[in-house]
Amino acid sequence: MKKLLTAILAGAAVTVLAMQSAWAGTLEDVKKRGYLNCGINTGLAGFAAPDDKGVWKGLDIDFCKAVAAAIFGDTTKVRYKSLNAKERFTALQSGEVDMLARNTTWNFSRDVDLKLEFVGVNYYDGQGFMVRKDLGVKSALELKGATVCVQTGTTTEFNLTQYSRTNNLNMKALTFAKNEEARQAYQDGRCDAYTTDGSGLAGERSVMANPNDHIILPEVISKEPLGPVVRHGDNNWADVVRWSLNVMLIAEELGITSTNVDAMRQSNNPEILRLLGVQGEYGKMLGLSNDWAYQLIKQVGNYGESFERNVGTKTPLNQQRGLNNLWNKGGLMYAPPFL
């Protein structure tokens, strides 16, 4: 009996050590390094693109900053790594970046076969087509025999092939490593149409010389749930990234913004007090300070603030909230309660 108990205790000790090893993974590496390595797009207006001063801005950039604020209380402690579609997963798997925040579609094979961990959706999208107005095309079904510019190594390329085959359109794909290369080829007249996610089409059109010369066709040919990605096997790090996104959604739902977050620390709502670190030790559960969510909201804002600032109706992309509205406002954005 004594030997059995000793064996059980020894096994428990090994389990504890294994858990400690997992916890002392990416989060501890990031803390020791002093900054977050965040994989982003090579340049997509509204999501991740440098402004005229070379400062990266966008919805995905905001999320990189949100995670940095959660860890360090400082949004500047991020280094951005521009990655094209072919590079992104290798860079994550090799440890070159700690996370991806770059228009990556969550699907079965990426989740399971590539051993990636999609921690949520920060933009619900769908693939579409853009053409010149003077082409006279009103529907993607009129693009029979058309040459279509597309980024290679993406679900976009796969969806284009499937859509063409299903509808007997005999489209010809002209592929490029980067979205901006595909867009430039389209602008140069090398393609009849350009295809990518709807938000990407809006972003690329916004930086063209004459945006009004181009229209986005009505067909949406795919589901594209886009979101941040981490590696399999480091559950604590996945929780840090997942709950950074959840905090932005919960904050919007509870009416907490970057401008009123200080006043909200005096709220009578227990969930708000938990979220902002006034009650409980929820940060400690993640290996973060108890004001981690407060710092995130204070420095970056809630999801709605980030959406409107980067891609909303007052930006060149002019995107309605639609599916990206909160669940209680007709959208799909829904986060678990902060308990």
Residue pairs with C-beta under 8 A, 6 or more apart in sequence:
22 233
22 234
22 235
22 236
23 236
23 287
25 234
25 236
25 237
26 98
26 230
26 231
26 234
26 236
26 237
27 71
27 234
27 236
27 237
27 240
27 286
27 287
28 287
29 98
30 36
30 37
30 71
30 98
31 71
34 72
34 77
35 68
35 72
35 77
35 78
35 79
36 64
36 67
36 68
36 71
36 77
36 78
36 79
36 98
36 99
37 79
37 81
37 96
37 97
37 98
38 64
38 67
38 68
38 78
38 79
38 80
38 81
38 97
38 98
38 99
38 100
38 101
39 81
39 83
39 88
39 91
39 92
39 96
39 97
39 99
39 100
39 101
39 102
40 48
40 56
40 60
40 61
40 64
40 80
40 81
40 82
40 83
40 101
40 102
41 47
41 48
41 49
41 60
41 82
41 83
41 102
41 103
41 179
42 82
42 83
42 84
42 178
42 179
42 180
43 49
43 50
43 82
43 178
43 179
43 180
44 58
44 103
44 179
44 180
44 200
44 203
44 204
45 58
45 203
45 204
45 206
45 207
45 316
45 317
46 58
46 59
46 199
46 202
46 203
46 206
46 310
46 311
46 315
46 316
46 317
46 319
47 58
47 59
47 60
47 61
47 102
47 103
47 199
47 200
47 203
47 310
47 311
48 56
48 57
48 58
48 59
48 60
48 61
48 80
48 82
48 101
48 102
49 56
49 57
49 58
49 203
49 207
50 56
50 57
51 57
56 80
57 310
58 310
59 122
59 123
59 306
59 307
59 310
59 311
60 101
60 102
60 103
60 122
61 80
61 101
62 300
62 301
62 306
62 309
62 310
63 101
63 122
63 228
63 244
63 245
63 248
63 306
64 78
64 80
64 99
64 101
65 75
65 78
65 299
65 300
66 75
66 244
66 245
66 247
66 248
66 296
66 300
67 78
67 99
67 240
67 241
67 244
68 74
68 75
68 76
68 77
68 78
69 75
69 292
69 295
69 296
69 298
69 299
69 300
70 240
70 244
70 247
70 288
70 292
70 293
70 295
70 296
71 77
71 240
71 288
71 292
73 289
73 291
73 292
73 295
73 299
74 299
75 299
75 300
81 91
81 96
81 97
83 91
83 97
83 100
83 102
84 151
84 153
84 177
84 178
85 151
85 152
85 153
85 154
85 177
86 152
86 153
86 177
88 100
88 102
88 104
89 110
89 114
89 116
90 96
91 97
91 100
92 99
92 100
92 116
92 229
92 230
92 231
93 114
93 115
93 116
93 231
95 231
98 230
98 237
99 228
99 229
99 230
99 241
100 228
100 229
100 230
101 122
101 228
103 123
103 197
103 199
103 200
103 226
104 110
104 118
104 226
104 227
104 228
104 229
105 154
105 155
105 224
105 225
105 226
106 118
106 121
106 225
106 226
106 227
107 155
110 116
110 118
110 229
111 117
111 118
115 231
115 232
115 233
116 229
116 230
116 231
116 232
117 229
117 230
117 231
117 232
117 238
118 227
118 228
118 229
119 227
119 228
119 229
119 230
119 238
119 241
119 242
119 245
120 227
120 228
120 242
120 245
120 246
121 225
121 226
121 227
121 332
122 226
122 227
122 228
122 245
122 303
123 199
123 226
123 227
123 324
124 224
124 225
124 226
124 322
124 323
124 324
124 331
124 332
125 197
125 198
125 199
125 200
125 224
125 225
125 226
126 197
126 198
126 220
126 221
126 222
126 223
126 224
127 155
127 156
127 159
127 160
127 195
127 196
127 197
127 198
127 220
127 221
127 222
127 224
128 140
128 195
128 196
128 197
128 198
128 201
128 216
128 217
128 219
128 220
128 221
129 140
129 143
129 148
129 193
129 194
129 195
129 201
129 216
129 217
129 219
130 186
130 193
130 194
130 195
130 201
130 204
130 205
130 214
130 215
130 216
130 217
131 137
131 143
131 192
131 193
131 194
131 214
131 215
131 217
132 213
132 214
132 215
133 212
133 213
133 214
133 215
134 213
135 192
137 143
137 193
137 217
138 217
138 218
139 217
139 218
139 219
140 163
140 193
140 217
140 219
140 221
141 167
141 169
141 219
143 169
143 171
143 192
143 193
144 168
144 169
144 170
144 171
145 169
145 170
145 171
145 172
146 169
146 171
146 172
146 191
146 192
146 193
147 171
147 172
147 173
147 174
147 190
147 191
147 192
147 193
148 160
148 171
148 172
148 173
148 174
148 191
148 192
148 193
148 194
148 195
149 174
149 176
149 182
149 183
149 185
149 186
149 190
149 191
149 193
149 194
149 195
150 156
150 157
150 160
150 173
150 174
150 175
150 176
150 182
150 194
150 195
150 196
151 157
151 175
151 176
151 177
151 178
151 179
151 181
151 182
151 196
152 175
152 176
152 177
153 177
154 196
155 222
155 224
156 195
156 196
156 197
157 173
157 175
159 221
159 222
160 171
160 173
160 195
161 173
163 169
163 171
163 221
164 170
164 171
174 182
174 185
174 190
174 191
175 182
176 182
176 185
179 196
179 200
179 204
180 204
182 191
182 194
182 196
183 194
183 204
183 208
185 191
186 193
186 194
187 208
187 209
194 201
194 204
195 201
196 204
197 224
197 226
198 216
198 220
199 311
199 317
199 319
201 216
202 216
202 311
202 317
202 318
202 319
203 311
203 317
205 211
205 214
205 216
206 315
206 316
206 317
207 316
208 214
211 316
227 245
228 241
228 245
230 237
230 238
230 241
231 237
236 286
236 287
239 286
240 286
240 287
240 288
243 286
244 296
245 303
245 335
246 335
246 336
246 338
247 275
247 293
247 296
247 297
247 335
247 338
248 296
248 297
248 300
248 301
248 302
248 303
248 306
249 302
249 303
249 326
249 333
249 334
249 335
250 271
250 275
250 335
250 337
250 338
251 257
251 261
251 275
251 293
251 297
251 301
251 302
251 303
252 302
252 303
252 304
252 305
252 326
253 326
253 328
253 335
254 264
254 269
254 271
254 272
254 275
255 264
256 264
256 272
256 275
256 276
256 297
256 302
257 297
257 301
257 302
257 305
258 297
258 298
258 299
258 300
258 301
258 302
258 305
261 276
261 294
261 297
261 298
262 298
264 272
264 276
265 273
265 276
265 278
265 294
267 273
270 279
271 337
271 338
271 339
273 279
274 280
274 282
274 338
274 339
275 282
275 293
275 294
275 338
276 291
276 293
276 294
276 297
277 283
277 289
277 290
277 291
277 292
277 293
277 294
280 290
281 290
282 290
282 293
282 338
283 289
283 290
283 291
283 292
283 293
284 290
286 292
289 295
293 338
300 306
301 309
303 333
304 321
304 326
307 319
307 321
307 324
308 314
308 315
309 315
310 317
311 317
311 319
312 318
312 319
312 321
313 319
313 320
321 329
321 331
322 331
323 331
323 332
324 331
324 332
324 333
325 331
325 332
325 333
326 333
326 334
327 333
327 334
